Each structure stands twice: as C-alpha cells, then as structure tokens.
Amino acid sequence: MSGRQQLRAWLDRSRLRDSQLAVRLGISLPYMSQIFHGERRPGLELLLLIAEVTGIPLVAWKENGVGTEAEDRRRKTISVG
C-alpha cells in the first residue's frame, strides 16, 4: 500500500477530518488534497512529521516511486545535464 493510501486509511481509522490532519501537520487543506490525489509530493520535513503523527514509515512513500520534490528536481537536472 502506498504512503498516500496508508495516510487515507489512517485518517479514516482516526475519524479525523482532512482539515484536522492538515492543521496537525501545519499545512493547508488544498496542499493536503494535492497529496491525497498524487498532485504533489510531500517534502522530507513533512514526511517526517507525517511519520511522527501517524506512524506511517517513510519507506511507504519511497517504495511507490514517491520522493521529495527536491529529489525530482535533482533527477531532472541530472538527466538533462
């Protein structure tokens, strides 16, 4: 199960609203929605906070091809340069 799927399952089990989790994580609701829909990838700091709050391990995000936005930029730079 991907990190996003685990996050959604955790949210369902916790009976929190998306907005409540966003507040706990210190992010906006639109950003939370983008993460759930795969439109944005959480950075390392946010991944660490998600792990702390939910218990979802960092590797859950990595195994499914999800890295940080900084890693994505670095890969593009390496493949172009």
C-alpha positions as CSV (number, residue, x, y, z in Angstrom):
1,M,0.0,0.0,0.0
2,S,1.4,3.4,-1.0
3,G,2.1,6.2,1.5
4,R,-1.0,8.1,0.3
5,Q,-3.2,5.0,0.7
6,Q,-1.8,4.4,4.2
7,L,-2.4,8.1,5.0
8,R,-6.0,7.9,3.8
9,A,-6.6,4.6,5.8
10,W,-5.1,6.2,8.9
11,L,-7.3,9.2,8.5
12,D,-10.4,7.0,8.2
13,R,-9.4,5.0,11.3
14,S,-8.7,8.1,13.3
15,R,-12.0,9.6,12.4
16,L,-10.3,13.0,11.9
17,R,-11.3,15.2,9.0
18,D,-8.8,16.1,6.3
19,S,-8.8,19.7,7.7
20,Q,-7.9,18.5,11.2
21,L,-5.0,16.5,10.0
22,A,-3.8,19.4,7.9
23,V,-3.8,21.6,11.0
24,R,-1.8,19.0,12.9
25,L,0.7,18.8,10.1
26,G,0.8,22.6,9.7
27,I,-0.2,22.5,6.0
28,S,-3.1,23.9,4.1
29,L,-6.1,21.8,3.2
30,P,-5.5,22.3,-0.6
31,Y,-1.9,21.0,-0.1
32,M,-3.3,18.0,1.8
33,S,-5.8,17.4,-1.0
34,Q,-3.0,17.5,-3.6
35,I,-1.0,14.9,-1.6
36,F,-4.0,12.6,-1.5
37,H,-4.6,13.0,-5.2
38,G,-0.9,12.5,-6.1
39,E,-0.6,16.0,-7.5
40,R,2.2,17.0,-5.0
41,R,4.7,15.1,-3.1
42,P,5.5,15.9,0.5
43,G,9.0,17.0,1.2
44,L,11.2,15.3,3.7
45,E,10.2,17.6,6.7
46,L,6.5,16.9,6.1
47,L,7.2,13.2,5.6
48,L,9.0,13.1,9.0
49,L,6.0,14.9,10.6
50,I,3.5,12.5,8.9
51,A,5.5,9.6,10.3
52,E,5.5,11.1,13.8
53,V,1.8,11.8,13.8
54,T,0.5,8.7,12.0
55,G,3.2,6.1,12.4
56,I,3.4,5.6,8.7
57,P,7.1,4.8,7.9
58,L,9.0,6.9,5.4
59,V,9.7,3.9,3.3
60,A,6.0,3.6,2.5
61,W,6.3,6.8,0.4
62,K,9.6,5.7,-1.3
63,E,8.7,2.2,-2.3
64,N,5.9,3.5,-4.5
65,G,8.0,5.9,-6.6
66,V,7.2,8.9,-4.4
67,G,10.2,11.0,-3.5
68,T,10.5,14.6,-2.4
69,E,10.1,17.5,-4.8
70,A,13.8,18.3,-4.3
71,E,14.7,14.8,-5.4
72,D,12.6,15.2,-8.5
73,R,14.3,18.4,-9.4
74,R,17.7,16.8,-8.9
75,R,16.8,13.9,-11.2
76,K,15.6,16.2,-13.9
77,T,18.9,18.2,-13.6
78,I,21.0,15.1,-13.8
79,S,19.0,13.6,-16.8
80,V,19.1,17.0,-18.7
81,G,22.7,18.0,-17.8
